[in-house]
Amino acid sequence: MRMSARTLPLNRSEHMYWAGEGHLGPINQPYLLRFAHPVDTASDAPLVRQTLRELTRAFPRLRGVVEPSAFGHHLRILDDDRLVDQLFDDAFRTEAGVDASSREALAAFHTRFINEPIPLERGLPWRARWLPHPTQPALMFSVHHLIGDGRSMVQLLCAILGRLNGQPIADCQLDAPSMMPAVTPAHGWQWPASAWRWWRNSRAERRQARTERVITLAQGHSPRFTTSTVRHHELPCPADAMRALAKAHGTTVNTLLMAVVANTFLALDAAQATDTSPKPTPTPARALHPVAALRTSVDLRRYFPDGQGPAFGNYVSAFTVRARRQPDMAAQIASLEAQVKGALARYERRDFALPLCLYELLPLLGRTLYSHLIVQGKARGRLPQLSCHLSNLGSAEFIHPAGASVRLAELWPATLSTAFLLGALSLNGRQFLSVIHQNDEVPTPAVERFLTELDAQLRTLMAHAPTPTQAQTTPPEGRRAA
């Protein structure tokens, strides 16, 4: 999987990001790192600056620029020379006037930053802003999604924290961008069965979807994408309590959080259905079963043949679980666990080989036609109906190297999404939830109602937590989707 070429083809996800850039908004991944102690007391932050400069040298894709070819685009890796020095001076700056000790001020800056584009054709494909503070400084570090996925972002964060704690940054090799080895059967004779299983399952899913109504926070339909808002929300359930709840319910933290989020959507829908205030006459869709459709990501690296798994880049797919009202939390967890296990088994069996291979052909349409399809999909309301995209990093303590003196107090991941997006993680015993929503269809009051109900669901769960002996044995964390 290693490559030494200075130009890389774009894989199917990267083509989609390039085609959607600007139309969807800036498809960036701005991560906000809030430090627990002073890091760099000098006004120009020389240690942070040197860390990011070394990071740019060690990770070649951070020196990538999108370049046209005769029939498309590719990623050119720039030589680490004075040109990169010039581009680095533009990419990294100190930002004055933001109170890094204020979560509200940081969230407001996060919102501004997620809406700022990165010049992929000219500059470095990342941006960083150092927010000085005498006790709790912060770093905004944003990398375009075309450069890497969430796991790649975690690699960069680990390298940054390691260097700030005195460890050198190891060189990262270039990987072949193709996802094909992870999704296609190992032998040609396995293709017919793979295609048959995908067709059979897809047909069953379409039949089921015709009986369902997806619950969303959207209020009305917008023909265009506009801007996004980032909210920083701390859940009222500490990390230890969340793990204890998961153990008591015989599940993982990831599945428990998924069930709580699903029940939050279902509770909001039930409250709306019983609301007696004047409202428009219900449509026939009300007769359909309300469901919370939660999309989650799966890291395809685990499905590459042994020894061929890539490290840095975009190697992610996604699947959706659909939650209906259940008699209790145990039943909801069981339903979601069965769906997650079933979806992961389909990746293991290469059941998605046919559609994913067809997606590989979409770049042949060219950027113009691909962008047209994206824009028309939004204008005509043809994008997939989702309640949210839920991504759970889990415990982020591993970002700190052993014996670290420079540590994070908070970490807030974010990226642009066409769906309501929740990014969860735990750090320093606390549960953080980044909330990102497009402002065109999801208004702030709807998000506030969602977070209020989510907190209420967790408090109720903690108040009525079963003891571990009342539950099943906790399944291994390895079941969790990436």
C-alpha positions as CSV (number, residue, x, y, z in Angstrom):
1,M,0.0,0.0,0.0
2,R,3.0,2.3,0.2
3,M,3.5,4.9,-2.5
4,S,6.5,7.1,-3.4
5,A,4.9,9.1,-6.2
6,R,4.5,12.9,-5.7
7,T,1.0,12.8,-7.2
8,L,-1.9,10.8,-5.8
9,P,-5.2,10.0,-7.4
10,L,-8.3,10.9,-5.4
11,N,-10.4,8.0,-4.1
12,R,-14.2,8.0,-4.3
13,S,-14.7,9.9,-1.0
14,E,-12.1,12.5,-2.0
15,H,-13.8,13.0,-5.3
16,M,-17.0,13.6,-3.5
17,Y,-15.4,16.1,-1.1
18,W,-13.9,17.9,-4.1
19,A,-17.1,18.0,-6.0
20,G,-19.1,19.2,-3.0
21,E,-16.5,21.8,-1.9
22,G,-18.1,25.2,-1.8
23,H,-21.6,23.9,-2.7
24,L,-22.0,22.1,0.6
25,G,-19.7,24.6,2.3
26,P,-16.1,24.2,3.3
27,I,-15.6,20.5,3.9
28,N,-13.1,21.0,6.7
29,Q,-12.4,19.2,10.0
30,P,-11.8,21.9,12.6
31,Y,-10.7,20.4,15.9
32,L,-10.5,22.7,19.0
33,L,-7.8,21.7,21.5
34,R,-8.1,23.5,24.9
35,F,-5.1,23.0,27.1
36,A,-5.2,22.4,30.8
37,H,-2.0,24.5,31.5
38,P,0.2,27.2,29.9
39,V,2.0,25.8,26.8
40,D,3.8,28.6,25.0
41,T,4.1,31.9,26.9
42,A,5.7,33.8,24.0
43,S,3.3,35.9,22.0
44,D,4.3,34.2,18.7
45,A,4.0,30.6,20.2
46,P,7.4,29.3,18.9
47,L,6.9,25.8,20.3
48,V,3.5,25.4,18.8
49,R,4.7,26.9,15.5
50,Q,7.7,24.5,15.3
51,T,5.4,21.6,16.2
52,L,3.1,22.3,13.3
53,R,6.0,22.9,10.9
54,E,7.5,19.5,11.8
55,L,4.1,18.0,11.4
56,T,3.8,19.4,7.9
57,R,7.2,17.9,7.0
58,A,6.4,14.5,8.6
59,F,2.9,14.0,7.0
60,P,3.3,14.5,3.2
61,R,-0.5,14.8,2.6
62,L,-0.4,18.0,4.7
63,R,1.6,19.4,1.8
64,G,-0.9,18.3,-0.8
65,V,-2.6,20.7,-3.2
66,V,-5.3,19.8,-5.7
67,E,-4.0,20.0,-9.2
68,P,-5.9,19.5,-12.5
69,S,-4.9,16.7,-14.8
70,A,-6.0,16.3,-18.4
71,F,-9.2,14.5,-17.4
72,G,-9.7,15.2,-13.8
73,H,-7.8,16.2,-10.6
74,H,-5.2,14.7,-8.4
75,L,-3.3,15.6,-5.2
76,R,0.2,16.8,-5.7
77,I,2.6,16.5,-2.7
78,L,4.8,19.6,-2.6
79,D,8.5,19.4,-1.8
80,D,9.3,20.6,1.7
81,D,11.1,23.8,0.7
82,R,10.8,27.5,0.9
83,L,7.5,27.5,-0.9
84,V,6.0,25.4,1.9
85,D,7.6,27.9,4.4
86,Q,5.6,30.7,2.7
87,L,2.4,28.7,2.7
88,F,3.0,27.7,6.3
89,D,3.1,31.4,7.3
90,D,-0.3,31.8,5.8
91,A,-1.7,28.6,7.4
92,F,-0.6,29.2,11.0
93,R,-1.4,32.4,12.8
94,T,-1.9,33.7,16.3
95,E,-5.5,34.8,16.9
96,A,-5.9,37.6,19.4
97,G,-9.2,38.7,21.0
98,V,-10.7,35.3,21.8
99,D,-11.1,34.4,25.4
100,A,-9.7,30.8,25.5
101,S,-11.0,30.3,29.0
102,S,-14.6,30.8,27.9
103,R,-16.4,27.8,26.3
104,E,-18.9,30.1,24.8
105,A,-16.3,32.2,23.2
106,L,-14.5,29.2,21.8
107,A,-17.7,27.7,20.4
108,A,-18.4,31.0,18.7
109,F,-14.9,31.0,17.2
110,H,-15.4,27.4,16.2
111,T,-18.5,28.3,14.3
112,R,-16.7,31.1,12.4
113,F,-13.8,28.8,11.6
114,I,-15.9,25.8,10.3
115,N,-17.4,28.2,7.7
116,E,-14.0,29.5,6.4
117,P,-12.8,27.7,3.2
118,I,-9.3,26.3,2.7
119,P,-7.7,27.1,-0.6
120,L,-7.0,23.6,-1.8
121,E,-5.5,24.6,-5.2
122,R,-3.0,27.2,-3.8
123,G,-2.3,26.9,-0.1
124,L,-1.6,24.1,2.4
125,P,-4.8,21.9,3.0
126,W,-5.0,22.9,6.7
127,R,-5.3,25.9,8.9
128,A,-4.4,26.5,12.5
129,R,-5.0,29.4,14.9
130,W,-3.2,29.7,18.2
131,L,-5.5,31.3,20.9
132,P,-3.1,32.6,23.6
133,H,-4.2,32.6,27.3
134,P,-2.1,32.8,30.5
135,T,-3.5,29.6,31.9
136,Q,-5.8,27.8,29.4
137,P,-4.6,28.5,25.8
138,A,-6.3,26.8,22.9
139,L,-5.4,25.6,19.4
140,M,-7.8,25.5,16.5
141,F,-6.5,22.9,14.0
142,S,-8.5,22.4,10.8
143,V,-7.6,19.9,8.1
144,H,-9.6,19.6,4.9
145,H,-11.5,16.2,4.7
146,L,-9.9,15.5,1.3
147,I,-6.6,15.0,3.2
148,G,-7.8,12.5,5.7
149,D,-10.6,11.0,7.8
150,G,-11.3,11.1,11.5
151,R,-8.8,8.4,12.3
152,S,-6.2,10.4,10.4
153,M,-7.1,13.5,12.5
154,V,-6.5,11.5,15.6
155,Q,-3.0,10.5,14.3
156,L,-2.2,14.2,13.8
157,L,-3.5,15.1,17.3
158,C,-1.3,12.3,18.9
159,A,1.7,13.7,17.0
160,I,1.0,17.2,18.1
161,L,0.6,16.3,21.8
162,G,3.7,14.0,21.6
163,R,5.8,16.8,20.2
164,L,4.6,19.4,22.7
165,N,5.7,16.9,25.3
166,G,9.2,16.5,23.9
167,Q,8.8,13.5,21.6
168,P,9.9,13.6,17.9
169,I,7.3,13.3,15.2
170,A,7.7,10.1,13.2
171,D,7.5,10.2,9.4
172,C,4.2,9.1,7.9
173,Q,4.5,7.2,4.6
174,L,2.1,7.9,1.7
175,D,-0.5,5.2,1.3
176,A,-2.3,4.2,-1.9
177,P,-5.7,5.9,-1.7
178,S,-7.8,3.1,-3.1
179,M,-10.4,1.4,-0.8
180,M,-11.0,-1.5,-3.2
181,P,-9.0,-4.1,-1.3
182,A,-11.2,-3.6,1.7
183,V,-14.6,-3.9,-0.1
184,T,-14.1,-6.5,-2.9
185,P,-14.1,-10.3,-2.5
186,A,-10.7,-12.0,-2.4
187,H,-11.8,-14.4,-5.2
188,G,-13.7,-13.8,-8.4
189,W,-16.1,-16.7,-7.7
190,Q,-17.3,-15.0,-4.6
191,W,-18.7,-12.0,-6.5
192,P,-22.2,-13.5,-7.5
193,A,-23.0,-14.4,-3.9
194,S,-21.9,-11.0,-2.7
195,A,-24.0,-9.2,-5.3
196,W,-27.0,-11.4,-4.5
197,R,-26.8,-10.7,-0.7
198,W,-26.6,-7.0,-1.4
199,W,-29.6,-7.0,-3.7
200,R,-31.6,-9.1,-1.3
201,N,-30.8,-7.0,1.8
202,S,-31.3,-3.7,-0.1
203,R,-34.7,-4.9,-1.4
204,A,-35.8,-5.7,2.2
205,E,-34.5,-2.3,3.5
206,R,-36.5,-0.5,0.8
207,R,-39.6,-2.3,1.7
208,Q,-39.2,-1.5,5.4
209,A,-38.4,2.2,4.6
210,R,-41.7,2.6,2.9
211,T,-43.4,1.9,6.2
212,E,-41.3,4.4,8.2
213,R,-41.1,8.2,8.7
214,V,-37.6,9.4,9.7
215,I,-37.6,11.9,12.6
216,T,-35.4,15.0,12.0
217,L,-34.8,18.4,13.6
218,A,-35.3,20.0,10.2
219,Q,-38.1,22.5,10.0
220,G,-39.0,23.0,6.3
221,H,-36.9,22.4,3.2
222,S,-34.1,24.6,1.9
223,P,-33.0,24.4,-1.7
224,R,-29.4,25.4,-0.9
225,F,-26.8,24.9,1.8
226,T,-25.8,27.9,3.7
227,T,-23.7,28.0,6.9
228,S,-23.2,25.7,9.9
229,T,-23.1,26.2,13.7
230,V,-21.0,24.4,16.2
231,R,-22.1,23.9,19.8
232,H,-20.0,22.6,22.7
233,H,-22.1,20.5,25.0
234,E,-21.0,18.6,28.1
235,L,-23.2,15.7,29.0
236,P,-24.5,15.5,32.6
237,C,-23.1,11.9,32.9
238,P,-19.4,11.6,33.8
239,A,-17.3,9.1,31.9
240,D,-17.2,6.6,34.8
241,A,-20.9,6.8,35.3
242,M,-21.4,6.2,31.5
243,R,-19.2,3.1,31.6
244,A,-21.1,1.9,34.7
245,L,-24.4,2.4,32.9
246,A,-23.1,0.5,29.9
247,K,-21.9,-2.4,32.0
248,A,-25.2,-2.5,33.9
249,H,-27.1,-2.7,30.6
250,G,-24.7,-5.4,29.3
251,T,-23.5,-3.3,26.4
252,T,-20.8,-0.8,25.3
253,V,-20.7,2.9,25.9
254,N,-21.0,3.4,22.1
255,T,-24.2,1.4,21.8
256,L,-25.6,2.9,25.0
257,L,-25.1,6.4,23.7
258,M,-26.6,5.4,20.3
259,A,-29.7,4.1,22.2
260,V,-30.0,7.3,24.3
261,V,-29.7,9.5,21.2
262,A,-32.3,7.4,19.4
263,N,-34.7,7.6,22.3
264,T,-34.2,11.3,22.4
265,F,-35.5,11.7,18.8
266,L,-38.4,9.4,19.6
267,A,-39.3,11.3,22.7
268,L,-39.3,14.6,20.8
269,D,-41.5,13.1,18.1
270,A,-43.9,11.8,20.7
271,A,-44.1,15.1,22.4
272,Q,-44.8,16.8,19.1
273,A,-47.6,14.3,18.3
274,T,-49.3,15.0,21.7
275,D,-48.9,18.8,21.5
276,T,-52.4,20.4,21.5
277,S,-51.2,23.8,20.3
278,P,-52.5,24.9,16.8
279,K,-50.6,23.4,14.0
280,P,-51.1,22.4,10.4
281,T,-53.3,19.3,9.6
282,P,-51.1,16.2,9.8
283,T,-50.2,14.6,6.5
284,P,-50.8,10.9,5.7
285,A,-47.1,10.3,6.6
286,R,-48.2,10.5,10.2
287,A,-49.5,6.9,9.8
288,L,-46.0,5.7,9.2
289,H,-43.9,4.3,12.0
290,P,-41.6,7.0,13.3
291,V,-38.0,6.0,13.4
292,A,-34.7,7.6,14.4
293,A,-32.3,6.9,11.6
294,L,-28.7,7.2,12.9
295,R,-25.8,7.0,10.5
296,T,-22.5,5.9,11.9
297,S,-19.0,5.5,10.3
298,V,-17.0,2.3,9.9
299,D,-13.3,2.3,9.4
300,L,-12.5,0.1,6.4
301,R,-8.8,-0.3,7.4
302,R,-9.7,-3.3,9.4
303,Y,-11.0,-5.1,6.3
304,F,-7.8,-4.8,4.2
305,P,-5.9,-8.0,3.7
306,D,-3.4,-8.7,6.4
307,G,-0.4,-6.4,6.2
308,Q,-1.9,-4.1,3.6
309,G,-3.9,-1.8,5.7
310,P,-3.2,1.9,5.1
311,A,-2.6,4.4,7.9
312,F,-3.3,8.0,6.7
313,G,-6.0,9.1,4.3
314,N,-9.7,8.5,3.7
315,Y,-10.8,4.9,4.3
316,V,-14.3,5.2,5.8
317,S,-17.7,4.0,4.9
318,A,-21.0,4.4,6.7
319,F,-24.2,2.5,7.5
320,T,-27.5,3.5,9.1
321,V,-29.4,1.9,12.0
322,R,-33.1,2.6,12.5
323,A,-34.6,2.8,15.9
324,R,-38.3,2.4,16.6
325,R,-40.0,2.9,20.0
326,Q,-39.3,0.0,22.3
327,P,-40.8,-1.1,25.6
328,D,-37.6,-0.3,27.5
329,M,-33.9,0.5,27.2
330,A,-32.9,-3.2,27.1
331,A,-35.0,-3.8,24.0
332,Q,-33.7,-0.7,22.3
333,I,-30.1,-1.7,23.0
334,A,-30.8,-5.2,21.7
335,S,-32.3,-3.9,18.5
336,L,-29.4,-1.5,17.8
337,E,-26.8,-4.1,18.7
338,A,-28.3,-6.6,16.3
339,Q,-28.3,-4.0,13.5
340,V,-24.7,-2.9,14.1
341,K,-23.5,-6.5,14.3
342,G,-25.4,-7.3,11.1
343,A,-23.9,-4.3,9.2
344,L,-20.4,-5.0,10.3
345,A,-20.8,-8.7,9.3
346,R,-21.9,-7.5,5.8
347,Y,-18.6,-5.5,5.5
348,E,-16.7,-8.6,6.7
349,R,-18.4,-10.7,4.0
350,R,-17.9,-8.0,1.3
351,D,-21.6,-7.7,0.8
352,F,-21.2,-4.0,-0.3
353,A,-18.8,-4.8,-3.0
354,L,-21.2,-4.1,-5.9
355,P,-22.5,-0.6,-4.8
356,L,-19.1,0.5,-3.5
357,C,-17.5,-0.5,-6.8
358,L,-20.1,1.5,-8.7
359,Y,-19.4,4.5,-6.5
360,E,-15.8,4.2,-7.7
361,L,-17.0,5.0,-11.2
362,L,-18.7,8.3,-10.2
363,P,-15.5,10.3,-10.7
364,L,-15.7,9.4,-14.4
365,L,-18.6,11.9,-14.5
366,G,-16.2,14.7,-13.9
367,R,-16.3,17.4,-11.2
368,T,-18.9,19.5,-13.0
369,L,-21.5,16.8,-13.4
370,Y,-20.8,15.3,-10.0
371,S,-21.3,18.8,-8.4
372,H,-24.5,19.2,-10.4
373,L,-25.9,16.0,-8.9
374,I,-25.0,17.1,-5.4
375,V,-26.6,20.5,-5.9
376,Q,-29.7,19.1,-7.5
377,G,-30.0,16.4,-4.8
378,K,-30.3,19.2,-2.2
379,A,-32.6,21.4,-4.2
380,R,-35.0,18.5,-4.9
381,G,-34.9,17.0,-1.4
382,R,-33.3,13.8,-2.6
383,L,-30.5,13.5,0.0
384,P,-30.9,10.5,2.4
385,Q,-33.3,11.2,5.3
386,L,-31.4,11.0,8.5
387,S,-32.0,11.9,12.1
388,C,-28.3,12.4,12.7
389,H,-24.8,11.2,12.0
390,L,-23.3,9.9,15.3
391,S,-19.5,9.5,15.7
392,N,-18.1,8.4,19.0
393,L,-14.3,8.6,19.5
394,G,-14.6,7.0,22.9
395,S,-12.0,7.7,25.5
396,A,-9.5,10.3,24.1
397,E,-7.0,9.8,26.9
398,F,-4.7,7.9,24.5
399,I,-4.0,11.2,22.7
400,H,-1.6,12.1,25.6
401,P,1.8,10.3,25.6
402,A,2.8,8.5,28.8
403,G,3.9,10.9,31.5
404,A,2.6,13.9,29.6
405,S,3.0,17.3,31.2
406,V,1.2,19.2,28.4
407,R,-2.3,17.9,28.5
408,L,-5.7,18.8,27.1
409,A,-8.6,20.0,29.3
410,E,-11.1,19.7,26.5
411,L,-11.2,18.5,22.9
412,W,-14.0,19.4,20.5
413,P,-14.0,17.6,17.1
414,A,-16.1,18.9,14.2
415,T,-16.6,18.6,10.5
416,L,-19.1,19.7,7.9
417,S,-22.1,17.4,7.4
418,T,-25.3,17.4,5.4
419,A,-27.0,15.8,8.4
420,F,-27.3,16.8,12.0
421,L,-23.9,15.7,13.4
422,L,-22.9,14.6,16.9
423,G,-19.3,14.0,17.8
424,A,-18.8,12.3,21.2
425,L,-15.7,11.6,23.3
426,S,-14.6,11.3,26.9
427,L,-11.6,13.1,28.4
428,N,-10.5,13.8,31.9
429,G,-13.5,11.9,33.2
430,R,-16.0,14.1,31.4
431,Q,-18.3,13.4,28.4
432,F,-18.1,16.0,25.6
433,L,-20.5,16.3,22.7
434,S,-19.8,18.4,19.6
435,V,-23.0,19.4,17.9
436,I,-22.9,20.6,14.3
437,H,-25.9,21.6,12.3
438,Q,-26.5,23.3,9.0
439,N,-28.5,26.5,9.6
440,D,-30.6,26.3,6.4
441,E,-33.0,23.7,7.8
442,V,-32.2,23.1,11.5
443,P,-32.8,26.1,13.7
444,T,-31.1,26.7,17.0
445,P,-34.2,26.3,19.1
446,A,-34.7,22.8,17.7
447,V,-31.1,21.9,18.7
448,E,-31.6,23.3,22.2
449,R,-34.8,21.2,22.6
450,F,-32.8,18.1,21.5
451,L,-30.0,18.7,24.0
452,T,-32.4,19.4,26.8
453,E,-34.2,16.1,26.1
454,L,-30.9,14.2,25.7
455,D,-29.7,15.4,29.1
456,A,-33.1,14.4,30.6
457,Q,-32.8,10.9,29.1
458,L,-29.4,10.5,30.6
459,R,-30.4,11.7,34.1
460,T,-33.4,9.4,34.0
461,L,-31.1,6.5,33.0
462,M,-28.7,7.3,35.9
463,A,-31.6,7.6,38.4
464,H,-33.0,4.1,37.4
465,A,-29.7,2.3,36.6
466,P,-29.9,-1.4,37.1
467,T,-27.1,-3.1,39.0
468,P,-24.5,-5.1,36.9
469,T,-25.8,-8.4,38.2
470,Q,-29.2,-7.6,36.6
471,A,-27.7,-7.3,33.2
472,Q,-26.0,-9.5,30.7
473,T,-22.2,-9.7,30.4
474,T,-20.7,-6.7,28.7
475,P,-19.8,-7.4,25.0
476,P,-16.3,-6.6,23.9
477,E,-15.6,-3.0,22.9
478,G,-14.3,-4.4,19.6
479,R,-18.0,-4.5,18.4
480,R,-18.0,-0.7,18.2
481,A,-18.1,0.9,14.7
482,A,-15.3,3.3,14.0
